[in-house]
Amino acid sequence: MTNITLFSQIISKLDRFSFTKLVRAHQTDKHQKGYNSWTHLVAMLFCQFAKSQSVRDISNGLRSATGNLNHLGIERAPSKSTISYQNKHRDWRLFRDYYYHLLKSLGQQAGFKQVKFRIKSKILLLDSTTISLCLSLFDWAKYKTQ
């Protein structure tokens, strides 16, 4: 019996053919010996969905799904050093262009229409997020203890 995870279902919605065309156009796999651009994309998407805090989290998380990696289109989980190297050296424009391709194609499938409008007045924004403060450093932040 095959266990297809939610993450692999999301990955299956990605247009692999268009990604391969972009890889050829950007030549990002030209001198790659190990992990290709698709593996890099899957690792970075896993990082976002799993809320990974480090490269170790990405590597260990993908390694824990050893039997299901073929559903993601990758052969084996990348190591920490490989992910770091890819993040440093792979051309980011590949992923930017693929994002815009997905935005256009998936938006059309979902029936989203681009609406153009003009705003005549200024927009004022107020950030209402709270900032956690350490009580040992800021004694005036004791309001948070109650």
N, C-alpha and C positions, 0 to 999 in steps of 0.2 A: 504494500500500500504506500502511496506517495503522499507526503505531507507538504503541501504547497503553502508557504507562509503568506501573510498579508504583504510583506515586503516584496516577495517574488511576484505577487499579483500586480503590485504597482509597477515594478520593473518591466513586466510583460506589456504594459501599456505604452512603453517608450518605443519610438520608431528607430529600430536598430539599423535599418537600411540608410536612412538619412544621416544617422550618426556616422556610419562608415564612410559615406560620401564626404562629410565634413572632415573626418580624420584624414582622408586622402588629400583634400584641398589644403588643409593646414599642415600636412606631413608630420603629424605628431607621433606616429608609430614608425617613422622611417628607420631609426637606428635602435629601436627597442629590442632588447634580447629577452626580457622577462615578461613584465606585465604591460598589457596594452592599454589604450585609452579607455576602452569599455570597462576594464577592471577598475581603473581609476575613478570613473564616473560612479560605478556601483559602490565603491568604498566611500566616496564623498556623500552619496545619497544615504548610505547606511549611517554615516556620521550624523547627518541631520535628523533622520527619523529616530535613531536610537539615543539622540541627545548625548553623544559621546563627548567626553571632556578631554580626551587625549588620543594620540596616535595609537597608544597601547589598547585603549578601549575599542577602537575601530578594528585593529588586527585580531584581538581576542574575540570580539563579537562575531566577526566573519568566520573565524576559525571554529567557533562553537557550532556553526551550522554546516559542518563538513559534508553531510549527505545531501544538503539542499543547495549547494553552490552551483550545481549544473542548471538548476532552475533560474539562477541569476545570470547565467551566461559566462561564468568564470570557472576556470579550472581548479584553482586553489586560492586560499586566502592570502593576501599580500602581507609581508612582514612589516614591522614598524619602520625599518630603514628604507624599504622600498616605497612605502607611502610617503615618507618624508622627502625622499629624493624626487618622487613624482610631483609632489606639491611645489617643490622648488624649481624644477626644470621643465615641466610640461607647459605648453603654451595655453594660457588661460583663455585666449580668444576662441578656442574650440568650444569650450563650455558656454561662453557667452552666446555664440552663434547658435548652438544647439538649444539653449534656453529660449531664444527668440523664435526658433523654428517650432519648438513645442508649444510656446504661447500661442502662436498663430494656428497651428493645426489642431491642438486640443480645444482651443477656444471656438474654432469653427464646428468641431464635433459636438461641443456642449451647447451650441447655439448662441454664444455670446456675440453681440454686435458692438462694434466700436462706435461710441457716441462722442461726437465732437461738440464741445460747449465752451463758452467763454465766461469767465468770472469777471464781473465788472468792478467789484469792490475788493479791498484787501481782505485776506484771510488771516485771522489771528488765532494762534494755537497756544494752548496752555498745557504743559506737561504735568499730569497729576500722579505720576508714579512716586512711590515712596522709596527712600534710600535707607537701607539697613545700616545702622551705625553701631560701632563697638562702644559699650558703656564705659569700658576702662579708659578709652581715649577721649570720649566726649561725654562729660558728666551731665550736660544739659539735655542729653537724649534719653533721660529716664522715663519720659512719657510712654515709651515703648514697652516698659516692663509690666504695665497693668493690663 
